[in-house]
Amino acid sequence: MPQRIRESLERERKSIGLIGSGFISKGLVMLIEQRNDLQVHRVLTRSRIEERHDFPRYDLLTNSPEDLLQGADLILEASGDVCNSTAVLEMALERSIPVITMNAELQITTGSCLARKGFITEAEGDQPGCLAALREEVLQMGLSPLVYGNLKNFLNHNPTLEEMRFWAGKSGNSVENITSFTDGTKVQIEQALVANGLGAAIIEPGLCGLARDSVEAGGMELAEKAKAIGSPVSDYLLSAKIPPGVFVTAECNPCHKVYLRYYKMGEGPYYTFVRNYHLCHFEAMKTIDRVLSGGKVLINNSLQPRVSVAAVAKRDLPAGYLIKKAIGSFDVRGVAVNIRDMPDHIPIGLLQSARLTDDIRAGEMISFERASIPQSLALDYWRKGARI
């Protein structure tokens, strides 16, 4: 191809800046490279670039936020980090660069404050984005959602390091990520974001997590709980027999029941719509297209969050103990809570380089009175976002 034509095509392509150089970012780079209308601009990493020859576009890696932002049309955050990424996203939003996250951890910690500064949305692909997309479909069909549900196949609140190393090796993911999936922290974070972003409530601290082999039966049970409290709810079902993915259980105007019965949706009064997959970075490409074409926010933590995720000790932890990073650790796990009920809890996303000032027994929540955490922009944003 002549140089002049190639340069013209490159000018027409939208430049995507990525934050993070792990499992998801590798996949995103390969997908974006297939597109004629998109190009990867730079990839921000905190790792040593000279050691990252495993990355598909090693030449695009940078340690400089300025390199990432200069010339980017859109930023996609996929690092799983909270504190460092909050500062970079603030810089992006101050330059009016739209932001997509594949980072529910960041959303529930600092996303509300960031949303006041510019355009930020979670991507479709992870469960919160998939639930938001399914909700749009259900609303377009004229039904009213009552349950925004996650489908989880396994749960072990206190897995061993050996178990997590085995499954990390088998999946190609990190021990930290696999641990957060296994101990329930990830589903608590995801459903907290769903509650805030879609205007739902949580039924109880830590969610219900009904063990049900039937999505329809579990959805109906959660719908009854939603009706009892007068609000849509965010929760999950647990069973090795249910498909991975998400579901929405909804109700309809009685005049539509005869049609839904005919279409094999059952007798009602509740109807469950199941999306039996979520394809992470593959589906995030849809959100890139949505944002670049001027579409609205799919889901973010909202401007007035009501739900957060606290840290509960998995084992006895002595005063003076240093928690290097809470999410995906063998020290604590996440539990969804109402902010108004537990205003002194430390969000699990902020527990990095945190020193305990009190003995914490297994099962106890870590509060600001019982630990010292470093001052950071993320901490300031949490307090402003939650209005504490």
Secondary structure, DSSP 8 states (H G I E B T S, - for coil): --HHHHHHHHHHSEEEEEE--SHHHHHHHHHHHT-SSEEEEEEE-SS-GGG-TTSTTGGGEES-HHHHHTT-SEEEE-S--SHHHHHHHHHHHHTT--EEE--HHHIIIIIHHHHTTS-EEE-TTSHHHHHHHHHHHHHHTT-EEEEEEEEES---SS--HHHHHHHHHHHTS-HHHHHHHHTSHHHHHHHHHHHHHHT-B-SSTT---EE-S-HHHHHHHHHHHHHHHTS-EEEEEE-TTS-SEEEEEEE--GGGHHHHHHTT--S-SEEEEEE----THHHHHHHHHHHHTT--------SS--EEEEEEESS-B-TT-EEEE-TT-SSEEEEEEETTT-TTB-BGGG-EEEEESS-B-TT-B-BGGGEE----HHHHHHHHHTT-
